[in-house]
C-alpha cells in the first residue's frame, strides 16, 4: 500500500536516480528499525541441493554489488541473487541507460554490467548479516575479448565460491557486446567444460559443493534451446535460469522509448519467458531445475511459470511496478496452492 502511494513520486525521477533513492530509503528504514521482517510460512523445497524457504527470489540486476542484502532480506524473499559482477570494476554504458514504458509495465535497460568489481561485492557479502540462500551472478568485463571470456568467469567463480549458495553464469545479457555469442554450441561447450573443471577444484579446496546455474536469453529458436539443453545436461550443470531480457519489441513498437536499444523486461516478456521455460522443462526431462524469470507482475504470472516447469521464480521489473507487496502476494499464493495439493 505504501509503495502504491510512493511510486508516482519515484516515477518523476529518472529511473536510475529512483533506483538509488528507493534502495537507500529501504536501507535507512532498516537501520532505523522501521522495517518489520516479512516471514512467509511455506513448506521448503529442495532445488539444486539447497533448501529454499519459499520459491520467490530476487533476480540479479537490482543489487549489483550486494550493498543492500540486509534490507532485502526483510522483504520476504526465499532467496536473493546479486550481481552481475565482473572481475574488475566498470562503469557500464553511458547514461541515460534505463527507460520506463509504464503503458506496458516494462523497462528497457542497457546498463552494461556496471558494478564495483568482484572484490567489493565479496567485501559487502562478508559484512552482511544475511544468512539466507544467496546467488551470485558473474559475467565478463566489457573489454575482455570473447575468446578469453572463460578467464573472467573463472576469476569470478573462484572469488565468489566461498560466499555463494549458488553461482549463476550470465552469458545472455544483450548489453555487453557479443556476449550472447557464448550461447552458441561450440563456445558454450568450451566454457562449461572449463567452468565445471574449476568448480570441481574449488569443491575440493573449500570442502563444499556450490551449484552452478546458467542464465539464458529469451531470443532463442527452439533448435538453439535444444542445443543449449543438451550441453547443460552433458556438463551436468546444476540449474538454468530462463530468461534474461529480450531485444524484441513485439507489441510495444509504437510506445515512447520502445526503440531505445537494450534489454526489455516486464509484461511484454511474460509469455515468451514462460514459453522458453516450458520448452526447457520438456527438453531437460528432469535433469536439472529451471528457475523462471521474466515478466512476473502478479501471482498468476508466477503460477504460470511454475506450471510450465519452473521450480523457483525471480522478480525484477515487477518489483519496480508493484513494490515489495508482490513478494508476499506470490509467495502466499504459491504456498496456498502447495498446501491444497498436499491435502
N, C-alpha and C positions, 0 to 999 in steps of 0.2 A: 504493500500500500504506500509506504513512504517513498519508495523508488518511483512509483507512478507520478507522485507529485513533483519529485525532483527532476525527472527526466526532461521535461520541457526546458528547464534552465540549463541542464548539461548540453542539450542539443543546440543551444545558442552558441556554445563554444565550438571551436574547430575540434574534430574528433580526437586528435592526438592530445590536445590540452584537456579535453573532457576525460580521457582515459586516466591521465595523471591526477587530475582533481579527484576523480572517483576513488582510485586506489589509495591515494594519500589520505582521503577522508575516511575510508574504511580502516586504514591502519591507525589513524589518530583516534577513531572511536574505540578501537581495540585497546589502545594504550590508556585511554581514559576510563576504561571499564564499562563503556556504553554498549558493547556488543554482547549479546547473550548467545552462547554456543548453541547451535542447532544440532540436535541428535535425532536421527530418524531410525526408529527400530525396524529392522528388516533382517530376514534370515541372510546370513553371509553367504556369498557364492565364491567358489574357488575358480579362479581364472589364471592361467599361466603359472599355476602352483601357488598363487597368492590368494589370501582370504580377504575379499572386499566387503566392507560393512554395508554398503549399498552400491547399486550399479551406476550411479551418476557421477561423472568426473568432470574436471575442468580440462579443456583442451589446451594444448600448447599454444603459445602466442600471446596470451593475456598477461602472463607473468614471466617474461623472457629471462629474467635474471634471478628468479627465486627471492625477490625482495619482499613479497607480501604473504609468505606461506602461513604465518601465524594468524593473520587476519582471515585469509581464505579458508583456513581450517575451521573457522567458526560458522561457515555458511551452510554446512550440511553435506558437503561433498563426500562421496565414498572414496575418492582418490583425486589426486592433483597431479597434473603434468606441467612441468615448467620448460622453458626454452622457446624456440630453438636457440641453442648456444653453439658458438664456433670456437675453435682453439684460440684465436686472437680476437680482441675487441674490434668491432667495426661499427661505423655509424649507420649503415644501411643506405637506402636510396634517398635522394633529396626530397624535402617536403615541398608542397603538400603530397602526402602519400597514403592518406586514408580518406575515403569518401562514403558518406552515408547515402543510402537510397531509401528513405523512410516509406515511400509509396509501396515498396516491395519488401519491407522488413529485411533489407540487405545492406551489405557493406562491401566495398572494394578496397583492398589494401595492396600496396606494393612496397611494404616496409623493407624487405630485403635483408632479413636476419640481422636487424640492428640489435646489438647486445654488448655487454661489458666484458665478454670473454669467459671461457670456462673456469678460469681460476677464481674470478669474482663470484660466479654462481656457486662454486663449491664452498667458498667462504660464507656466503649467505645461507646456504643449507646447513653448514656446520653450526652457525649461530642461531638457527631457528629451533624453536621448541617442538615443531611439528614432528610427530612420530607415526603418522598415517602412511598409506601407500603413496609413494612418490615416483612418478615417472619423470625421466629427464630426456628431453628431445635434443638430439645432436645433429649438426649439419656441417657443411664445409664453408670456409671463408670464400668470399666472392672472387678473390684474386688467386685462389689456388686452382691451377689447371685441372681440368676434368680428369685427365689421366693420372693425377696424383691425389684425387679426392679421397681415396682409401686411407691415405696418410692422415688426413684431417679427421676422418671418422674414427680411426684407430686411436688418435690422441684423445678425442672426446670420450670414447669408451673407456680408455684407461683412467682418465681423471675423474669421471663421474661414477665409475663402477662401485667404489666403496660406499657411496651415499644413496644410490638409486635402488628403488624396489624393482623397477624395470627400466630399460633404456629403449628409446624409440629412435630409429634411423630414418631421418627425414630426407627422402630423395624426390619429393613431389611438390615442393614449393615452386610456383611459377615466377617468383620474383628474384631468383638468382640465376643468372644467365646459364642456359644449357643444363641446369641441374636435373631436369626431368629426363635427360638422356640416360641417366643412371638406371632408369626403369627398363631400358632396352635389354634384351635377353643376355647378350654376351657381357655387357658392363655389369649387370646385376649379378650374374653368376660369379664373376670375379670378385665383386665387392663382398657378397655374402660369404664366399669361401674364406676370404681373409678375415672378416669380422668374426666368423664362427671360430676360427683358429685363435684369435685374440681373446674371445670370450672364454674358451677352454683354458687358456693360460691364466687368465685373471681369476677364474673359478678356483684354480689350484692355489694361487698366491693368497687369495683372500678367504679361502676355505668356505666359500658360499657361491651358489649359482644365481646369477642375476639374469632374468629372462630378457630377451631382446625381441622387439617388435619392429616392423617396417611400416611406414606410412606412405600410402599410395594416392595417386591423383584420381579424380572422377572422370577425367578426359581421356579415357582408355577404351579401346574397342574390346569386344568380347574375346577376340583372339589374344590381345595383349594381356587381358586379365587372366586368361587361361595360362599363358606363358609364365606370368608372374607367380600364379598359384603353384605351378609345377616346381618352380625354383624355390619358393618358400618351403615346400614340402621336402625337396631334395636336400636343402641345407638345414632342415629341422629348426626353422625359425619358430619362436615361441608364440608369436601373435602378429596380426596385421591390423592396422588402423585404416579405416575407409570412411571418409575420404578427406583429402586436403581441399583447398579452394579450387574453383573452376575458372578457366579462361573463357568459357562460353557466356553468352549474354541472352540466351533464349528467353523470350517473353518479356524482357525489360529493355529492349533495344531503343525505345523512344523516350525512356525516362532520363531526367537530368543526371549527369555524371556516369551514365551507364557505359559510355565509350572510353572512360578512363582505363588505362592499362593496369593490370594487376589481377589478383585473385578475388573472385566473387564468392561471398559466403552469405548465409541466411536463407530465407524462404525459397528463392529460386533454385537453390541447390538441393532442397529436401528430397524430391523424388529421384533425382539422379543418384545421389549418395545411397539411398535405400536400394536402388536397383543394383548398384555395384556390390553392396553387402549381400544381397540375395544371390548374385552370381558367384561371389567368392565362397559363400557358405556351401553352395552346391558343389563347387569345384574342389574345395578343400576336404569335403567328406569327413569333417571332424578332426582333421589332422592338427588344427590349431584354432584358437578362438579368434573371432573378429570383433574389434571394438568399433562401434558405429559413431560417426560424427558428420555433421553437415546438415544445416537447416532444421535443427531441433528447436522449435519455438513453443512447444506445448507438450503435455504428457502424451497426447495422441501421436505426435511425431516420434517421440521416443519409443512408444509401444510398437509402432510400425517397424522401426529399425530392429527392435528385439524380436519381433515376429518374423522378420526377414532373415534372422540368423545371428544377429549381434549378441554377444554375451554381456557387453557393457556399452554405455553411451557416454559421449563427452559433449560439453556445451562451450560455445564461444559467442557467436553473434546473438543467440537467443538471450544471453545474459545482458547484452547491451540494450536490447529492446524490451525485455521483460523484467530484468533485475533478479536479485537473489531468490525471490519467491519461486522462480522457475525451478530451482534445485529441489525445493521441498515438494512442489506440485508433482514433479516427475517421480521422485523417489517414493512418495506416498502412494501414487497411483500404481507404480510397478510393484511395490511391496504388497499392496492390497490384492493385485492380480495374482501374485505368487501365493499368497495365503489362501485365496479362493481355490486355486488349482491343487493345492496341497490337501484340501479338505475333501 
